[in-house]
Amino acid sequence: MADSRSLIECLAEVEDYRDPRGVRYRLKDLIFMMICAVVCGCRDAVEIVTYIGFHLKEFRELLGIRSVPSHDTISRVYIHTDWVQLTSRLSQWLRENYPQQYNLYCGRKAVHIDGKAIRSSAAKADGEKPPYLLNSMTDGGPLDIGGMPVGDKDNEITAIPKLLDMLDIAGAIVTIDAIGTQRAIMEKILSKDGHYLLHVKENQKALMESIKAEEKRLSLEGRLDSLPKCRLTRNEHGRCEIITLTVIENTGFLMDDFKPDDTFMTIGRAAVMRKDVIMKKTGEKSSSVSYLITDLCDIDPENFLGIKLSHWNVEMGHWRLDVQLDEDHQRQRLGNSRPNSSAFRRLLLWLAKDPKHPKMTARGFQIRCQSDFRWMVSELFGVRDRDDGREKT
């Protein structure tokens, strides 16, 4: 990390929202101390201030601060700091210092998009619905740093194109739940030179009925079983799952139901995914069928299924935020406090996943940082003492 910029150097590029008159602490110093506190397990402004107090001597040597900021000062940083700038700088620093190796499908990255609620952050007494953060994750890595705030789940459709504008999806395969199977979203992905792999449900009934009718026709003609397919068997959680995916390569049948200039005519392949579940203890059986679409014409069944199943990894990222980092119980509500506080927790997940560090849970990584302050700020964040000529803050 000696040849790369330190975290605090990147934070210096975040615009200060304050009037410069009477400012006692540089914004980059405040954000850096907050990140250190969150990485060590602090959850709110009061705990962060307590942490800074315990390490005031070290922070004085590193940053030149003279006293401990108040919890109101910390809260205002959460509320007023521009979350787009903050997450952009954190992402830039990670790319420079912690490059990730992603999984590829047909030589392409897969970018998964999904929403996550922060339930305790809602003012339930006022009838407020739980706020959502719209998340993205490149397959093989952790959740991206920036989670776009969404008023509630009903607004995800309008927020997804805005998130896509912030992402580099050129050449990538974008996956979204059925809520994202909208013409405007498909057009946005294609306009950015990306590809889509989407779930088709009742929200696009005409499209789903068209695919189901083609499946039935192929079955009656005895041609369905000869189409490209793959099968996956999984034994876990007391049950056996058998997943079979069949690819319908000729999507000319869509011409019978949609106009030539309809966005759905960009569909290059459709797939039928059947899942049979057998409960090992009781022998109870159940089956379900779902339908998928993509604009890609060169995708084989194995990659088709792999991308679809990997979309569920974003849910695992949500689980880590909620169970390991207690995000679902965070109560930040004002201004930008929700996406900013979440960005610090996501930064922790990135660092804990990096192969240069021993593999451990996010909580275990927090304990590692608690135990060695110098290691955290110098080896992890690349920040040296102020009198160390190798790197200035």
KEMARTOR-224493 format. One record per residue (C-alpha): residue number from 1; residue in three letters; chain; x, y, z. Coordinates in nm, 2 decimals. Last residue first. Layout:
<recs>
n, res, chain, east, north, up
NUM, ALA, A, X, Y, Z
...
</recs>
This chain:
<recs>
n, res, chain, east, north, up
393, THR, A, -0.21, 1.34, 0.59
392, LYS, A, 0.15, 1.28, 0.49
391, GLU, A, 0.32, 0.96, 0.39
390, ARG, A, 0.68, 0.84, 0.40
389, GLY, A, 0.81, 1.13, 0.61
388, ASP, A, 0.67, 1.00, 0.93
387, ASP, A, 0.61, 1.30, 1.16
386, ARG, A, 0.23, 1.29, 1.09
385, ASP, A, 0.22, 0.92, 1.18
384, ARG, A, 0.13, 0.70, 0.89
383, VAL, A, -0.20, 0.62, 0.72
382, GLY, A, -0.22, 0.32, 0.48
381, PHE, A, -0.58, 0.22, 0.58
380, LEU, A, -0.52, -0.15, 0.66
379, GLU, A, -0.15, -0.16, 0.72
378, SER, A, -0.11, 0.18, 0.89
377, VAL, A, -0.45, 0.25, 1.05
376, MET, A, -0.55, -0.10, 1.14
375, TRP, A, -0.20, -0.23, 1.23
374, ARG, A, -0.15, 0.06, 1.47
373, PHE, A, -0.48, 0.01, 1.64
372, ASP, A, -0.41, -0.36, 1.71
371, SER, A, -0.67, -0.55, 1.92
370, GLN, A, -0.98, -0.36, 1.81
369, CYS, A, -0.89, -0.43, 1.44
368, ARG, A, -0.87, -0.81, 1.50
367, ILE, A, -1.20, -0.79, 1.70
366, GLN, A, -1.37, -0.62, 1.40
365, PHE, A, -1.23, -0.89, 1.17
364, GLY, A, -1.39, -1.15, 1.40
363, ARG, A, -1.72, -0.97, 1.37
362, ALA, A, -1.70, -0.96, 0.99
361, THR, A, -1.63, -1.33, 1.00
360, MET, A, -1.29, -1.46, 0.93
359, LYS, A, -1.06, -1.54, 0.64
358, PRO, A, -0.71, -1.42, 0.73
357, HIS, A, -0.63, -1.10, 0.55
356, LYS, A, -0.46, -1.06, 0.21
355, PRO, A, -0.76, -1.25, 0.06
354, ASP, A, -0.99, -0.94, 0.11
353, LYS, A, -1.32, -1.05, 0.26
352, ALA, A, -1.28, -0.86, 0.59
351, LEU, A, -1.18, -0.55, 0.40
350, TRP, A, -1.49, -0.56, 0.18
349, LEU, A, -1.73, -0.64, 0.47
348, LEU, A, -1.58, -0.34, 0.67
347, LEU, A, -1.64, -0.11, 0.38
346, ARG, A, -2.00, -0.23, 0.38
345, ARG, A, -2.04, -0.12, 0.74
344, PHE, A, -1.90, 0.22, 0.66
343, ALA, A, -2.13, 0.26, 0.36
342, SER, A, -2.43, 0.17, 0.58
341, SER, A, -2.36, 0.46, 0.80
340, ASN, A, -2.35, 0.70, 0.50
339, PRO, A, -2.66, 0.55, 0.33
338, ARG, A, -2.87, 0.59, 0.64
337, SER, A, -2.73, 0.91, 0.78
336, ASN, A, -2.79, 1.11, 0.46
335, GLY, A, -3.07, 1.33, 0.60
334, LEU, A, -3.22, 1.20, 0.92
333, ARG, A, -3.32, 0.84, 1.00
332, GLN, A, -3.04, 0.66, 1.18
331, ARG, A, -3.20, 0.39, 1.39
330, GLN, A, -2.98, 0.08, 1.32
329, HIS, A, -3.16, -0.24, 1.41
328, ASP, A, -3.15, -0.40, 1.06
327, GLU, A, -2.78, -0.32, 1.04
326, ASP, A, -2.68, -0.56, 1.32
325, LEU, A, -2.33, -0.61, 1.18
324, GLN, A, -2.31, -0.99, 1.19
323, VAL, A, -2.68, -1.07, 1.16
322, ASP, A, -2.81, -0.77, 0.95
321, LEU, A, -2.51, -0.68, 0.73
320, ARG, A, -2.42, -1.05, 0.69
319, TRP, A, -2.77, -1.14, 0.59
318, HIS, A, -2.78, -0.86, 0.34
317, GLY, A, -2.46, -1.00, 0.18
316, MET, A, -2.62, -1.34, 0.18
315, GLU, A, -2.92, -1.19, 0.00
314, VAL, A, -2.68, -1.06, -0.27
313, ASN, A, -2.56, -1.42, -0.30
312, TRP, A, -2.91, -1.51, -0.44
311, HIS, A, -2.81, -1.36, -0.77
310, SER, A, -2.55, -1.64, -0.79
309, LEU, A, -2.83, -1.89, -0.86
308, LYS, A, -2.94, -1.70, -1.17
307, ILE, A, -2.59, -1.65, -1.30
306, GLY, A, -2.51, -2.02, -1.25
305, LEU, A, -2.83, -2.13, -1.43
304, PHE, A, -2.76, -1.93, -1.74
303, ASN, A, -2.39, -2.03, -1.72
302, GLU, A, -2.48, -2.40, -1.72
301, PRO, A, -2.75, -2.36, -1.98
300, ASP, A, -2.52, -2.20, -2.24
299, ILE, A, -2.52, -1.82, -2.32
298, ASP, A, -2.44, -1.71, -2.68
297, CYS, A, -2.77, -1.54, -2.76
296, LEU, A, -2.77, -1.29, -2.48
295, ASP, A, -3.07, -1.06, -2.45
294, THR, A, -3.18, -1.25, -2.14
293, ILE, A, -3.51, -1.40, -2.01
292, LEU, A, -3.61, -1.62, -1.72
291, TYR, A, -3.92, -1.82, -1.63
290, SER, A, -4.01, -2.00, -1.31
289, VAL, A, -4.15, -2.34, -1.22
288, SER, A, -4.21, -2.49, -0.88
287, SER, A, -4.23, -2.84, -0.73
286, SER, A, -4.30, -2.99, -0.39
285, LYS, A, -4.23, -3.33, -0.23
284, GLU, A, -4.27, -3.45, 0.13
283, GLY, A, -4.04, -3.74, 0.22
282, THR, A, -4.08, -3.65, 0.58
281, LYS, A, -3.72, -3.63, 0.71
280, LYS, A, -3.55, -3.58, 0.37
279, MET, A, -3.78, -3.31, 0.24
278, ILE, A, -3.78, -3.34, -0.14
277, VAL, A, -3.78, -3.03, -0.35
276, ASP, A, -3.82, -3.01, -0.73
275, LYS, A, -3.72, -2.69, -0.90
274, ARG, A, -3.80, -2.62, -1.26
273, MET, A, -3.63, -2.34, -1.45
272, VAL, A, -3.77, -2.25, -1.80
271, ALA, A, -3.54, -2.03, -2.00
270, ALA, A, -3.57, -1.76, -2.26
269, ARG, A, -3.30, -1.65, -2.50
268, GLY, A, -3.24, -1.35, -2.73
267, ILE, A, -3.49, -1.11, -2.58
266, THR, A, -3.45, -0.78, -2.77
265, MET, A, -3.81, -0.82, -2.89
264, PHE, A, -3.92, -0.74, -2.53
263, THR, A, -3.83, -0.38, -2.60
262, ASP, A, -4.12, -0.35, -2.85
261, ASP, A, -4.01, -0.22, -3.19
260, PRO, A, -4.12, -0.54, -3.38
259, LYS, A, -4.46, -0.54, -3.20
258, PHE, A, -4.54, -0.81, -2.94
257, ASP, A, -4.75, -1.12, -2.92
256, ASP, A, -4.69, -1.33, -3.23
255, MET, A, -4.34, -1.18, -3.27
254, LEU, A, -4.25, -1.34, -2.93
253, PHE, A, -4.26, -1.68, -3.10
252, GLY, A, -3.93, -1.59, -3.27
251, THR, A, -3.75, -1.66, -2.94
250, ASN, A, -3.56, -1.96, -3.08
249, GLU, A, -3.31, -2.07, -2.81
248, ILE, A, -3.55, -2.19, -2.55
247, VAL, A, -3.31, -2.29, -2.27
246, THR, A, -3.41, -2.56, -2.02
245, LEU, A, -3.30, -2.53, -1.65
244, THR, A, -3.34, -2.83, -1.41
243, ILE, A, -3.30, -2.78, -1.04
242, ILE, A, -3.32, -3.08, -0.81
241, GLU, A, -3.33, -2.98, -0.44
240, CYS, A, -3.28, -3.23, -0.16
239, ARG, A, -3.38, -3.13, 0.19
238, GLY, A, -3.26, -3.12, 0.54
237, HIS, A, -3.08, -2.78, 0.52
236, GLU, A, -2.87, -2.89, 0.23
235, ASN, A, -2.85, -3.15, -0.06
234, ARG, A, -2.82, -2.98, -0.40
233, THR, A, -2.87, -3.14, -0.74
232, LEU, A, -2.81, -2.94, -1.05
231, ARG, A, -2.94, -3.01, -1.40
230, CYS, A, -2.86, -2.86, -1.74
229, LYS, A, -3.05, -2.80, -2.06
228, PRO, A, -3.02, -2.74, -2.43
227, LEU, A, -3.35, -2.84, -2.60
226, SER, A, -3.42, -3.21, -2.68
225, ASP, A, -3.67, -3.25, -2.39
224, LEU, A, -3.89, -2.96, -2.52
223, ARG, A, -3.92, -3.11, -2.87
222, GLY, A, -4.20, -3.36, -2.82
221, GLU, A, -4.45, -3.15, -3.02
220, LEU, A, -4.68, -3.12, -2.72
219, SER, A, -4.38, -3.01, -2.51
218, LEU, A, -4.27, -2.75, -2.76
217, ARG, A, -4.62, -2.61, -2.77
216, LYS, A, -4.65, -2.60, -2.39
215, GLU, A, -4.31, -2.42, -2.35
214, GLU, A, -4.42, -2.17, -2.62
213, ALA, A, -4.75, -2.10, -2.44
212, LYS, A, -4.56, -2.05, -2.11
211, ILE, A, -4.32, -1.80, -2.28
210, SER, A, -4.62, -1.60, -2.42
209, GLU, A, -4.80, -1.62, -2.08
208, MET, A, -4.50, -1.48, -1.90
207, LEU, A, -4.47, -1.19, -2.15
206, ALA, A, -4.84, -1.10, -2.13
205, LYS, A, -4.83, -1.13, -1.75
204, GLN, A, -4.54, -0.89, -1.69
203, ASN, A, -4.60, -0.83, -1.32
202, GLU, A, -4.71, -1.19, -1.30
201, LYS, A, -4.35, -1.32, -1.31
200, VAL, A, -4.05, -1.31, -1.54
199, HIS, A, -3.70, -1.31, -1.38
198, LEU, A, -3.43, -1.11, -1.56
197, LEU, A, -3.09, -1.16, -1.72
196, TYR, A, -2.97, -0.84, -1.88
195, HIS, A, -2.68, -0.73, -2.08
194, GLY, A, -2.48, -0.41, -2.07
193, ASP, A, -2.37, -0.16, -2.34
192, LYS, A, -2.51, 0.13, -2.13
191, SER, A, -2.81, 0.17, -2.36
190, LEU, A, -2.88, -0.20, -2.31
189, ILE, A, -2.91, -0.16, -1.94
188, LYS, A, -3.13, 0.15, -1.97
187, GLU, A, -3.36, -0.02, -2.23
186, MET, A, -3.41, -0.32, -2.00
185, ILE, A, -3.50, -0.08, -1.71
184, ALA, A, -3.75, 0.11, -1.93
183, ARG, A, -3.91, -0.21, -2.05
182, GLN, A, -3.96, -0.34, -1.70
181, THR, A, -3.84, -0.68, -1.56
180, GLY, A, -3.69, -0.51, -1.25
179, ILE, A, -3.96, -0.62, -1.01
178, ALA, A, -3.89, -0.97, -1.13
177, ASP, A, -3.56, -0.98, -0.94
176, ILE, A, -3.26, -0.81, -1.10
175, THR, A, -2.96, -0.95, -1.28
174, VAL, A, -2.72, -0.74, -1.49
173, ILE, A, -2.47, -0.92, -1.72
172, ALA, A, -2.16, -0.70, -1.78
171, GLY, A, -2.01, -0.58, -2.11
170, ALA, A, -2.05, -0.22, -2.00
169, ILE, A, -2.20, -0.22, -1.65
168, ASP, A, -2.01, 0.07, -1.49
167, LEU, A, -2.26, 0.18, -1.23
166, MET, A, -2.39, 0.52, -1.13
165, ASP, A, -2.65, 0.54, -1.42
164, LEU, A, -2.76, 0.19, -1.32
163, LEU, A, -2.85, 0.33, -0.98
162, LYS, A, -3.07, 0.59, -1.14
161, PRO, A, -3.23, 0.33, -1.36
160, ILE, A, -3.31, 0.12, -1.04
159, ALA, A, -3.47, 0.40, -0.85
158, THR, A, -3.79, 0.43, -1.06
157, ILE, A, -3.87, 0.06, -1.02
156, GLU, A, -3.76, 0.05, -0.66
155, ASN, A, -4.02, 0.31, -0.56
154, ASP, A, -4.28, 0.05, -0.44
153, LYS, A, -4.02, -0.09, -0.20
152, ASP, A, -4.00, 0.22, 0.00
151, GLY, A, -3.84, 0.57, -0.01
150, VAL, A, -3.53, 0.43, -0.18
149, PRO, A, -3.17, 0.53, -0.06
148, MET, A, -2.90, 0.41, -0.30
147, GLY, A, -2.65, 0.17, -0.13
146, GLY, A, -2.29, 0.26, -0.21
145, ILE, A, -2.01, 0.04, -0.10
144, ASP, A, -2.08, -0.25, -0.33
143, LEU, A, -2.18, -0.57, -0.17
142, PRO, A, -1.90, -0.82, -0.14
141, GLY, A, -1.72, -0.98, -0.44
140, GLY, A, -1.75, -1.29, -0.65
139, ASP, A, -2.05, -1.17, -0.84
138, THR, A, -2.05, -0.79, -0.86
137, MET, A, -2.30, -0.66, -0.60
136, SER, A, -2.55, -0.38, -0.62
135, ASN, A, -2.78, -0.25, -0.35
134, LEU, A, -3.10, -0.04, -0.34
133, LEU, A, -3.14, 0.08, 0.02
132, TYR, A, -3.49, 0.06, 0.15
131, PRO, A, -3.67, 0.26, 0.42
130, PRO, A, -3.92, 0.07, 0.65
129, LYS, A, -4.27, 0.23, 0.61
128, GLU, A, -4.35, 0.54, 0.81
127, GLY, A, -4.68, 0.53, 1.01
126, ASP, A, -4.58, 0.81, 1.24
125, ALA, A, -4.52, 0.57, 1.53
124, LYS, A, -4.33, 0.35, 1.30
123, ALA, A, -4.06, 0.61, 1.24
122, ALA, A, -3.85, 0.37, 1.02
121, SER, A, -3.49, 0.30, 1.09
120, SER, A, -3.57, -0.02, 1.28
119, ARG, A, -3.66, -0.19, 0.96
118, ILE, A, -3.36, -0.12, 0.74
117, ALA, A, -3.50, -0.28, 0.42
116, LYS, A, -3.28, -0.42, 0.14
115, GLY, A, -3.32, -0.39, -0.24
114, ASP, A, -3.16, -0.60, -0.51
113, ILE, A, -2.92, -0.56, -0.80
112, HIS, A, -2.67, -0.83, -0.91
111, VAL, A, -2.38, -0.75, -1.15
110, ALA, A, -2.24, -1.05, -1.34
109, LYS, A, -1.90, -1.01, -1.50
108, ARG, A, -1.85, -1.14, -1.85
107, GLY, A, -1.61, -1.40, -2.01
106, CYS, A, -1.89, -1.64, -2.08
105, TYR, A, -1.97, -1.61, -1.71
104, LEU, A, -1.69, -1.46, -1.49
103, ASN, A, -1.64, -1.46, -1.12
102, TYR, A, -1.47, -1.15, -0.98
101, GLN, A, -1.12, -1.10, -0.85
100, GLN, A, -1.11, -0.79, -0.64
99, PRO, A, -0.85, -0.51, -0.62
98, TYR, A, -0.78, -0.39, -0.27
97, ASN, A, -0.57, -0.08, -0.27
96, GLU, A, -0.66, 0.13, -0.58
95, ARG, A, -1.01, -0.02, -0.62
94, LEU, A, -1.08, 0.02, -0.25
93, TRP, A, -0.97, 0.38, -0.26
92, GLN, A, -1.20, 0.45, -0.55
91, SER, A, -1.49, 0.28, -0.38
90, LEU, A, -1.44, 0.49, -0.06
89, ARG, A, -1.42, 0.81, -0.27
88, SER, A, -1.74, 0.72, -0.46
87, THR, A, -1.92, 0.62, -0.14
86, LEU, A, -1.84, 0.96, 0.02
85, GLN, A, -1.92, 1.17, -0.29
84, VAL, A, -2.26, 1.00, -0.34
83, TRP, A, -2.34, 1.01, 0.04
82, ASP, A, -2.29, 1.39, 0.05
81, THR, A, -2.21, 1.45, 0.42
80, HIS, A, -2.50, 1.62, 0.60
79, ILE, A, -2.66, 1.35, 0.82
78, TYR, A, -2.36, 1.13, 0.91
77, VAL, A, -2.13, 1.43, 0.97
76, ARG, A, -2.41, 1.60, 1.17
75, SER, A, -2.42, 1.29, 1.40
74, ILE, A, -2.05, 1.31, 1.46
73, THR, A, -2.07, 1.67, 1.56
72, ASP, A, -2.37, 1.60, 1.79
71, HIS, A, -2.16, 1.32, 1.95
70, SER, A, -1.91, 1.58, 2.05
69, PRO, A, -1.56, 1.58, 1.91
68, VAL, A, -1.27, 1.47, 2.13
67, SER, A, -0.99, 1.71, 2.17
66, ARG, A, -0.67, 1.84, 2.01
65, ILE, A, -0.67, 1.69, 1.67
64, GLY, A, -0.33, 1.66, 1.50
63, LEU, A, -0.43, 1.38, 1.27
62, LEU, A, -0.20, 1.09, 1.33
61, GLU, A, -0.04, 1.19, 1.66
60, ARG, A, -0.36, 1.33, 1.80
59, PHE, A, -0.55, 1.02, 1.68
58, GLU, A, -0.31, 0.80, 1.88
57, LYS, A, -0.35, 1.01, 2.20
56, LEU, A, -0.73, 1.04, 2.16
55, HIS, A, -0.76, 0.66, 2.13
54, PHE, A, -1.00, 0.60, 2.43
53, GLY, A, -1.17, 0.93, 2.36
52, ILE, A, -1.22, 0.84, 1.99
51, TYR, A, -1.39, 0.52, 2.10
50, THR, A, -1.63, 0.71, 2.34
49, VAL, A, -1.72, 0.95, 2.06
48, ILE, A, -1.79, 0.65, 1.83
47, GLU, A, -2.01, 0.49, 2.09
46, VAL, A, -2.22, 0.81, 2.13
45, ALA, A, -2.24, 0.85, 1.75
44, ASP, A, -2.38, 0.50, 1.68
43, ARG, A, -2.27, 0.14, 1.61
42, CYS, A, -1.91, 0.10, 1.72
41, GLY, A, -1.76, -0.24, 1.63
40, CYS, A, -1.39, -0.18, 1.55
39, VAL, A, -1.45, -0.11, 1.18
38, VAL, A, -1.72, 0.14, 1.30
37, ALA, A, -1.47, 0.33, 1.52
36, CYS, A, -1.20, 0.34, 1.25
35, ILE, A, -1.46, 0.47, 1.00
34, MET, A, -1.57, 0.74, 1.24
33, MET, A, -1.21, 0.85, 1.29
32, PHE, A, -1.16, 0.88, 0.92
31, ILE, A, -1.48, 1.07, 0.87
30, LEU, A, -1.39, 1.32, 1.14
29, ASP, A, -1.04, 1.36, 1.00
28, LYS, A, -1.16, 1.41, 0.65
27, LEU, A, -1.41, 1.67, 0.77
26, ARG, A, -1.13, 1.88, 0.93
25, TYR, A, -1.21, 1.95, 1.29
24, ARG, A, -1.25, 2.29, 1.47
23, VAL, A, -1.46, 2.47, 1.21
22, GLY, A, -1.54, 2.82, 1.34
21, ARG, A, -1.58, 2.99, 1.00
20, PRO, A, -1.54, 2.73, 0.72
19, ASP, A, -1.92, 2.71, 0.68
18, ARG, A, -1.98, 2.33, 0.66
17, TYR, A, -2.07, 2.09, 0.38
16, ASP, A, -1.71, 1.99, 0.32
15, GLU, A, -1.67, 1.82, -0.02
14, VAL, A, -1.51, 1.48, 0.00
13, GLU, A, -1.17, 1.49, -0.17
12, ALA, A, -0.99, 1.47, 0.16
11, LEU, A, -1.14, 1.13, 0.21
10, CYS, A, -0.91, 1.00, -0.06
9, GLU, A, -0.61, 1.12, 0.13
8, ILE, A, -0.75, 0.97, 0.45
7, LEU, A, -0.77, 0.63, 0.30
6, SER, A, -0.41, 0.63, 0.20
5, ARG, A, -0.30, 0.67, -0.16
4, SER, A, -0.11, 0.39, -0.32
3, ASP, A, 0.27, 0.32, -0.35
2, ALA, A, 0.31, 0.22, 0.02
1, MET, A, 0.00, 0.00, 0.00
</recs>
